[in-house]
Amino acid sequence: MKNNKSEHKVRIGLDRRTFIKKAGALATMGSMGFSPVYSSITTHKKTPMKRITIDHVDTNFEREPLIPYRFKGSAITEAWQVLAYLRTSSGNHRIGIGTQGTLWSDQRVFAAHSSNGGNALMYAMTERAVQLLKGHTFDDPVKVLEDLLPEVWEYGKKITGISDLKKTFALNALVPVDNAIWLLYADENGMGKFDEMIPEVFSQGLSAKHDKVASIPSFSVGANIEDIKAAADRGHFIMKLKTGSAGTQEEMLQKDMAFLEGVHKAIGHYETPYTENGKIPYYFDANERYEKKEALERFLDHAKKIGAFDQIAVIEEPFGEGNHAFVGDLGVRVAADESAHTVEEALMRIEQGYSAIAVKAIAKTLTMTMKIAQAAYEKEVPCFCADLTVNPILVDWNKNVAARLPAFPGLNLGLQETNGHQYYKNWERMLSYLPMPDGSWVKTKDGVYPTDGSFYEHSGGILLRSAHYEQVFNPVV
């Protein structure tokens, strides 16, 4: 590891009492680049929220094997499902769930360690977060994340040896903790539905009530064109297509153009009732592989040449976050994903011409997602939900967001990528962990998830307890 003592001596090593003492210090947040960009939940409620004290914490994880999923020039073959257990002084407990994505959130950590080693580092950050919460009292879940994020991020820098560790890596580690906090907040304040949990300051960004959410499968770099065609034949009308092939920039570009051409020949003529032009839209994700704007322009020129350009709905994260090229003049909608770590970075991307944001309640926390969705709404920039190859319960957390986001331009419903069924080897078994495995919203039907009255009534089941994950902590619970 790198030795960055001077860089970490101020923040690393803070104990729990120091964290609690500093909780809510806006000056500290501002100096770390985490300005809240919101006013307290408690100032927008007619009745005061209950003060909740955490008196016991625990963590655990399960390892789930994957069919290799290739992106960013590499591949993942396993995903850790991390659990954060929080119990209040009233005796109530909740278990938050998160799926780790080390390659997605900071590929330098993934490249520098074994798969287990990278996962262990992120898991240590989750453990750090719950230990900081022991003895902590709160009445505002948003503020809890604002206080935790800079602490956990600095700790992550120390243990990874990466002084500019991506904030998304810390947010990914905080997903199970954030989920547990929101569940406790709902329980202790008698909130039985997801809509009741949404703070008023974020309500506009999550104000829709779609009766359908597009179920978007994802195809990794080098995917078989016949598999993509088969998905379209099953009713999927928008698919996430990974580009950014391995090799040099020129090799990558040639492979990506050939892939685009193969996809367009196979499904470009398909029709769908869900788009304004009646054609299948293309959703490409390069995962930061394009080093220069000129290379992306060549890709788009090829799309024009073969007649595919008008069907490109969005290109996600073509450049690394250090690339500040303006993208508003490319003629296509370009979306930010992993580079939009927090609401501040999302707003910076919007200034660079990014005209869509891929939000991930299941990868960057529900709290940060609500902030980003609201900020994007105020800037009139559409959002959609992207996946992290998460477990079925987190699919439904994401679904609650996707169903409430304003409709994506050119489409008339919510959008949600969901690829776990494609890559988890034990997906059917994992479906049995759902609190409501037979819910009408659980399975894709003709390319969409039905988000009917039952879905909203039960909040997609996410506020209920999973018997499987409860048993992980026996005999504690």
Phi and psi in degrees as a GROMACS rama.xvg file:
@    title "Ramachandran Plot"
@    xaxis  label "Phi"
@    yaxis  label "Psi"
@TYPE xy
-73.0252  149.603  LYS-2
-99.7944  106.615  ASN-3
-120.658  51.0466  ASN-4
-57.1038  -45.9132  LYS-5
-62.7433  -30.2685  SER-6
-77.3951  -25.9368  GLU-7
-109.743  -7.12224  HIS-8
-65.1532  -24.3131  LYS-9
-77.898  -41.7329  VAL-10
-102.97  -34.4245  ARG-11
-74.2256  141.696  ILE-12
95.4014  3.60875  GLY-13
-64.5486  132.792  LEU-14
-88.6647  178.558  ASP-15
-62.5007  -39.8824  ARG-16
-63.6448  -36.3556  ARG-17
-66.9448  -39.971  THR-18
-60.4052  -48.038  PHE-19
-63.1124  -39.8631  ILE-20
-62.9756  -37.2712  LYS-21
-86.2307  -10.9531  LYS-22
-55.4017  126.247  ALA-23
88.2822  2.35761  GLY-24
-75.3791  100.655  ALA-25
-66.6973  -30.1224  LEU-26
-63.7146  -40.4615  ALA-27
-64.8414  -42.0242  THR-28
-60.9627  -43.4787  MET-29
-64.1816  -38.4725  GLY-30
-69.2283  -22.7371  SER-31
-90.6553  -3.41947  MET-32
83.3178  25.7456  GLY-33
-123.123  49.6599  PHE-34
-59.1998  133.634  SER-35
-59.6965  -34.2531  PRO-36
52.4186  42.4292  VAL-37
-174.357  157.493  TYR-38
-105.064  155.655  SER-39
-53.2764  142.157  SER-40
-54.6178  -41.8104  ILE-41
-63.9028  -22.4436  THR-42
-80.7181  -6.01688  THR-43
-114.964  13.2166  HIS-44
-111.767  139.092  LYS-45
-68.3532  -33.6783  LYS-46
-115.577  142.101  THR-47
-60.0316  143.288  PRO-48
-79.1064  149.147  MET-49
-68.5901  140.723  LYS-50
-80.5586  125.739  ARG-51
-117.451  129.63  ILE-52
-114.066  127.975  THR-53
-85.7911  121.551  ILE-54
-115.007  -8.85481  ASP-55
-150.404  140.239  HIS-56
-136.475  157.954  VAL-57
-162.084  163.188  ASP-58
-141.359  160.888  THR-59
-162.619  175.558  ASN-60
-156.247  157.366  PHE-61
-124.597  143.473  GLU-62
-100.261  127.604  ARG-63
-120.439  122.174  GLU-64
-72.6483  148.06  PRO-65
-122.156  150.149  LEU-66
-68.7647  133.722  ILE-67
-49.7175  127.587  PRO-68
-114.119  113.969  TYR-69
-101.35  125.904  ARG-70
-164.753  166.017  PHE-71
53.1427  31.7628  LYS-72
73.3269  11.0568  GLY-73
-142.444  -160.873  SER-74
-156.072  149.96  ALA-75
-110.518  142.884  ILE-76
-125.815  2.04583  THR-77
-158.085  147.044  GLU-78
-132.13  127.789  ALA-79
-84.2328  130.412  TRP-80
-99.7965  107.403  GLN-81
-99.5304  136.072  VAL-82
-116.081  132.951  LEU-83
-115.172  119.552  ALA-84
-103.224  123.315  TYR-85
-127.966  131.021  LEU-86
-120.158  140.29  ARG-87
-94.9657  168.578  THR-88
-66.5851  -16.8566  SER-89
-82.6083  -4.95664  SER-90
95.8033  -6.78731  GLY-91
-77.725  143.333  ASN-92
-132.745  156.604  HIS-93
-142.704  150.252  ARG-94
-117.169  118.13  ILE-95
-94.5028  147.221  GLY-96
-120.605  141.445  ILE-97
-143.291  147.234  GLY-98
-107.508  130.014  THR-99
-81.8176  141.266  GLN-100
-135.555  76.1  GLY-101
-67.23  -41.2142  THR-102
-63.8551  -43.8636  LEU-103
-66.6514  -45.6114  TRP-104
-79.3071  -33.3149  SER-105
-161.99  98.5627  ASP-106
-66.0778  -16.3352  GLN-107
-66.5025  -38.3639  ARG-108
-66.1131  -44.0103  VAL-109
-59.4957  -43.2524  PHE-110
-72.9049  -28.2576  ALA-111
-85.61  -8.38134  ALA-112
-137.315  166.988  HIS-113
-66.0424  165.835  SER-114
-56.8326  -45.9912  SER-115
-67.0133  -36.3989  ASN-116
-64.1622  -44.3576  GLY-117
-64.0433  -41.5098  GLY-118
-64.437  -37.9388  ASN-119
-64.131  -36.5299  ALA-120
-64.6659  -44.9217  LEU-121
-65.7191  -38.7553  MET-122
-61.8732  -38.4009  TYR-123
-61.3829  -33.1739  ALA-124
-70.5375  -37.2461  MET-125
-63.5309  -44.486  THR-126
-60.5626  -41.4868  GLU-127
-58.1164  -42.6193  ARG-128
-63.576  -46.5191  ALA-129
-68.2284  -33.4469  VAL-130
-66.129  -36.1426  GLN-131
-64.5978  -26.7753  LEU-132
-83.9467  -12.8164  LEU-133
-62.5991  120.683  LYS-134
87.2117  -0.610045  GLY-135
-83.4059  140.21  HIS-136
-113.429  135.713  THR-137
-146.397  160.046  PHE-138
-135.481  11.3434  ASP-139
-145.044  103.53  ASP-140
-59.6485  -34.1063  PRO-141
-62.7361  -41.946  VAL-142
-67.2717  -31.4413  LYS-143
-60.5923  -46.2821  VAL-144
-65.3542  -41.6553  LEU-145
-59.0386  -35.1325  GLU-146
-78.9019  -34.8811  ASP-147
-76.3528  -39.9794  LEU-148
-55.1177  -50.6362  LEU-149
-63.9755  -34.2508  PRO-150
-66.0751  -47.323  GLU-151
-70.3806  -36.2274  VAL-152
-62.4454  -46.2022  TRP-153
-64.7166  -38.7642  GLU-154
-63.0874  -40.9475  TYR-155
-62.9408  -39.0815  GLY-156
-59.1619  -40.8313  LYS-157
-67.2291  -47.7793  LYS-158
-78.574  -24.2507  ILE-159
-88.5146  -20.3207  THR-160
75.28  16.3519  GLY-161
-110.333  108.024  ILE-162
-68.7787  -22.2528  SER-163
-115.252  38.3205  ASP-164
-48.1871  136.56  LEU-165
-66.8356  138.528  LYS-166
-59.7214  -30.8941  LYS-167
-61.1475  -30.6768  THR-168
-63.0056  -40.7337  PHE-169
-70.7492  -40.8466  ALA-170
-62.5131  -41.4412  LEU-171
-57.7693  -42.294  ASN-172
-65.5654  -25.5718  ALA-173
-90.8315  -6.76573  LEU-174
-54.9321  -50.9346  VAL-175
-63.9074  -33.2142  PRO-176
-68.5977  -46.8884  VAL-177
-60.5658  -42.9689  ASP-178
-61.3863  -44.0282  ASN-179
-62.7957  -39.6566  ALA-180
-62.6303  -44.6389  ILE-181
-65.3756  -38.2042  TRP-182
-65.2605  -41.7926  LEU-183
-64.3454  -42.3407  LEU-184
-58.7837  -44.4034  TYR-185
-64.8159  -46.3836  ALA-186
-59.217  -52.7154  ASP-187
-69.1944  -20.9859  GLU-188
-109.03  13.7721  ASN-189
67.3059  31.6528  GLY-190
-93.4594  118.582  MET-191
-102.925  -1.02769  GLY-192
-137.042  152.827  LYS-193
-58.9849  -40.3623  PHE-194
-59.6173  -33.6033  ASP-195
-69.7821  -24.4592  GLU-196
-77.7418  -25.0985  MET-197
-70.5765  118.589  ILE-198
-61.2802  146.515  PRO-199
-56.2612  -35.3925  GLU-200
-66.4905  -16.6809  VAL-201
-112.332  5.14566  PHE-202
-68.4542  -32.7209  SER-203
-64.5898  -37.4436  GLN-204
-69.8094  -14.7673  GLY-205
-131.062  50.671  LEU-206
-103.892  -7.58017  SER-207
-77.3081  165.152  ALA-208
-142.437  72.2803  LYS-209
-68.6913  144.391  HIS-210
-90.7921  -2.61437  ASP-211
-145.05  147.141  LYS-212
-127.904  126.421  VAL-213
-61.5715  133.748  ALA-214
-97.6178  105.518  SER-215
-101.336  107.942  ILE-216
-74.0904  163.619  PRO-217
-125.994  134.852  SER-218
-117.478  124.54  PHE-219
-73.1922  168.269  SER-220
-54.6961  131.558  VAL-221
83.1294  12.3244  GLY-222
-60.6261  151.378  ALA-223
-72.7004  126.651  ASN-224
-59.4112  -34.2894  ILE-225
-64.2785  -32.8439  GLU-226
-68.0285  -37.1717  ASP-227
-66.8261  -43.296  ILE-228
-62.0358  -38.9902  LYS-229
-63.7018  -37.7774  ALA-230
-65.0328  -40.9216  ALA-231
-63.8969  -37.333  ALA-232
-66.395  -25.587  ASP-233
-83.0788  -3.08198  ARG-234
112.249  -6.48488  GLY-235
-70.5091  126.108  HIS-236
-111.511  -4.40054  PHE-237
-145.102  131.893  ILE-238
-132.65  143.686  MET-239
-84.4926  122.101  LYS-240
-115.129  113.472  LEU-241
-77.1145  126.867  LYS-242
-115.475  -165.327  THR-243
80.8574  50.6629  GLY-244
-60.6006  158.887  SER-245
-66.5968  154.923  ALA-246
115.306  -172.504  GLY-247
-66.7373  170.032  THR-248
-60.2229  -39.5959  GLN-249
-69.217  -41.6474  GLU-250
-62.9813  -43.2431  GLU-251
-57.7311  -48.0906  MET-252
-62.2338  -44.0155  LEU-253
-62.2824  -42.7819  GLN-254
-66.3262  -41.2224  LYS-255
-65.489  -39.8443  ASP-256
-67.1319  -38.3829  MET-257
-65.7167  -37.8409  ALA-258
-65.1289  -45.8137  PHE-259
-57.265  -44.8076  LEU-260
-64.4822  -40.3005  GLU-261
-64.9216  -41.6086  GLY-262
-63.976  -45.1548  VAL-263
-65.0005  -38.6368  HIS-264
-66.0781  -34.9428  LYS-265
-79.0945  -41.0114  ALA-266
-130.345  1.0005  ILE-267
-59.2899  -24.3213  GLY-268
-92.3403  -4.30454  HIS-269
-66.1853  150.296  TYR-270
-114.724  152.234  GLU-271
-146.511  144.802  THR-272
-81.0937  -4.63423  PRO-273
-91.3519  -4.73181  TYR-274
-117.616  156.043  THR-275
-66.2031  -35.2859  GLU-276
-92.7634  -0.867411  ASN-277
77.4463  2.43885  GLY-278
-105.573  156.517  LYS-279
-67.958  128.166  ILE-280
-87.6263  149.409  PRO-281
-103.084  135.238  TYR-282
-123.709  105.761  TYR-283
-103.237  142.557  PHE-284
-132.091  112.113  ASP-285
-93.1365  -6.58894  ALA-286
48.1691  48.3728  ASN-287
68.8088  17.7729  GLU-288
-81.1153  -20.2401  ARG-289
-83.375  122.648  TYR-290
-84.2531  -28.6167  GLU-291
-133.052  149.863  LYS-292
-60.8644  -34.5162  LYS-293
-59.6005  -35.4543  GLU-294
-66.6859  -41.2982  ALA-295
-65.833  -36.992  LEU-296
-62.75  -36.6768  GLU-297
-65.4848  -39.8057  ARG-298
-60.9401  -44.2136  PHE-299
-69.6866  -35.7976  LEU-300
-61.194  -38.6111  ASP-301
-66.7513  -37.2375  HIS-302
-61.3844  -40.1579  ALA-303
-64.4667  -42.0506  LYS-304
-60.526  -37.9477  LYS-305
-96.0956  2.25435  ILE-306
81.8942  20.8545  GLY-307
-101.423  -10.6802  ALA-308
-57.9858  -45.0971  PHE-309
-68.7159  -11.7272  ASP-310
-98.3256  0.927786  GLN-311
-79.5808  108.862  ILE-312
-79.0326  -36.9729  ALA-313
-164.437  146.03  VAL-314
-119.296  119.727  ILE-315
-97.3302  132.408  GLU-316
42.7705  62.0669  GLU-317
-71.7278  -31.2221  PRO-318
-114.121  160.109  PHE-319
-68.1465  157.96  GLY-320
-66.4132  -16.6617  GLU-321
-80.6361  -7.62974  GLY-322
-89.5015  114.958  ASN-323
-103.691  24.2381  HIS-324
-60.8795  142.779  ALA-325
-77.2135  130.87  PHE-326
-114.787  4.2111  VAL-327
-74.8638  -2.06693  GLY-328
-112.92  16.3125  ASP-329
-85.9325  -13.2037  LEU-330
84.443  -0.346736  GLY-331
-129.978  160.56  VAL-332
-79.9728  124.117  ARG-333
-110.915  129.863  VAL-334
-109.116  145.465  ALA-335
-97.0737  144.02  ALA-336
-131.784  -94.1539  ASP-337
-66.2821  -22.2058  GLU-338
-77.1806  -19.328  SER-339
-88.7546  64.8993  ALA-340
-56.3057  -54.0814  HIS-341
-124.324  179.115  THR-342
-61.815  -32.9312  VAL-343
-62.9634  -47.4589  GLU-344
-67.0138  -34.7238  GLU-345
-60.8832  -42.5765  ALA-346
-66.5167  -35.0924  LEU-347
-64.3234  -42.2343  MET-348
-63.2939  -38.8038  ARG-349
-61.5279  -38.3565  ILE-350
-64.6664  -26.0628  GLU-351
-84.5241  4.85964  GLN-352
97.7946  2.25809  GLY-353
-67.0823  129.395  TYR-354
-116.22  20.6135  SER-355
-161.117  153.132  ALA-356
-128.215  126.91  ILE-357
-86.2027  110.816  ALA-358
-95.518  148.506  VAL-359
-139.805  88.0688  LYS-360
-62.3034  -22.3682  ALA-361
-94.1078  1.1779  ILE-362
-132.289  -26.0302  ALA-363
-122.708  16.123  LYS-364
80.4044  148.421  THR-365
-61.8832  -40.7275  LEU-366
-58.4016  -52.7411  THR-367
-66.2929  -32.6501  MET-368
-64.6991  -42.234  THR-369
-62.8767  -39.8038  MET-370
-62.5753  -48.2048  LYS-371
-64.6062  -43.534  ILE-372
-60.7118  -40.0007  ALA-373
-68.9208  -44.2841  GLN-374
-62.2363  -41.7161  ALA-375
-65.4231  -39.8243  ALA-376
-58.8198  -43.4499  TYR-377
-67.1041  -25.7433  GLU-378
-93.4116  2.66473  LYS-379
59.3183  38.9255  GLU-380
-110.026  122.676  VAL-381
-72.0295  153.396  PRO-382
-123.649  157.805  CYS-383
-147.18  162.219  PHE-384
-95.738  126.789  CYS-385
-106.522  160.284  ALA-386
-100.556  171.463  ASP-387
-132.494  25.8472  LEU-388
54.527  58.6007  THR-389
-94.8813  171.18  VAL-390
-75.2273  167.448  ASN-391
-58.8483  -35.8779  PRO-392
-64.8288  -41.377  ILE-393
-70.9006  -28.7884  LEU-394
-55.9652  -41.4976  VAL-395
-74.7633  -28.6941  ASP-396
-61.8289  -46.7051  TRP-397
-63.0833  -37.5669  ASN-398
-63.1677  -36.0192  LYS-399
-62.9226  -32.9456  ASN-400
-76.9789  -48.7026  VAL-401
-58.1822  -36.783  ALA-402
-70.0745  -17.8016  ALA-403
-108.287  -8.80743  ARG-404
-72.1993  142.925  LEU-405
-54.2501  148.394  PRO-406
-57.4262  141.199  ALA-407
-72.7783  138.794  PHE-408
-53.1873  135.152  PRO-409
85.756  -6.4684  GLY-410
-128.325  164.234  LEU-411
-124.512  35.2625  ASN-412
-161.021  174.638  LEU-413
-76.2687  157.555  GLY-414
-121.183  133.377  LEU-415
-146.349  117.803  GLN-416
-73.1461  138.266  GLU-417
-151.696  114.657  THR-418
-124.75  4.74205  ASN-419
-56.9029  -37.6858  GLY-420
-64.4913  -19.3654  HIS-421
-86.2133  -27.5972  GLN-422
-119.208  -24.175  TYR-423
-76.4482  128.917  TYR-424
-69.8875  -25.9014  LYS-425
-115.329  37.3632  ASN-426
-59.1943  -43.8569  TRP-427
-61.5171  -39.879  GLU-428
-64.6574  -40.3751  ARG-429
-65.6184  -30.6954  MET-430
-60.2935  -30.5005  LEU-431
-69.9113  -13.0968  SER-432
-78.9806  -12.8916  TYR-433
-62.6184  142.649  LEU-434
-63.5168  -31.8177  PRO-435
-130.172  72.6975  MET-436
-63.3104  -19.3108  PRO-437
-100.215  12.8733  ASP-438
-59.2511  145.467  GLY-439
-62.8095  -19.9038  SER-440
-92.9761  -5.47254  TRP-441
-71.0381  -43.8719  VAL-442
-109.533  147.85  LYS-443
-68.5551  137.242  THR-444
-131.033  113.505  LYS-445
54.2329  42.7672  ASP-446
85.1693  1.30755  GLY-447
-134.959  158.778  VAL-448
-95.4008  124.481  TYR-449
-70.9741  120.63  PRO-450
-114.85  72.9339  THR-451
-86.6931  -167.055  ASP-452
-58.9974  -35.7363  GLY-453
-63.9348  -39.0632  SER-454
-59.5319  -47.3961  PHE-455
-71.74  -34.3943  TYR-456
-63.2661  -39.549  GLU-457
-101.244  5.05057  HIS-458
51.8756  37.6497  SER-459
61.7548  17.3069  GLY-460
80.8165  -0.42438  GLY-461
-73.2835  -18.0149  ILE-462
-87.6789  -4.78076  LEU-463
-90.555  164.066  LEU-464
-90.5411  142.831  ARG-465
-93.8911  119.307  SER-466
-58.2588  -38.0417  ALA-467
-61.6747  -50.4997  HIS-468
-73.8415  -26.1906  TYR-469
-63.0891  -39.5765  GLU-470
-67.3204  -22.6471  GLN-471
-59.1179  -32.4454  VAL-472
-99.7121  6.22452  PHE-473
-63.7192  142.078  ASN-474
-91.6763  17.2787  PRO-475
-62.2014  -41.9764  VAL-476
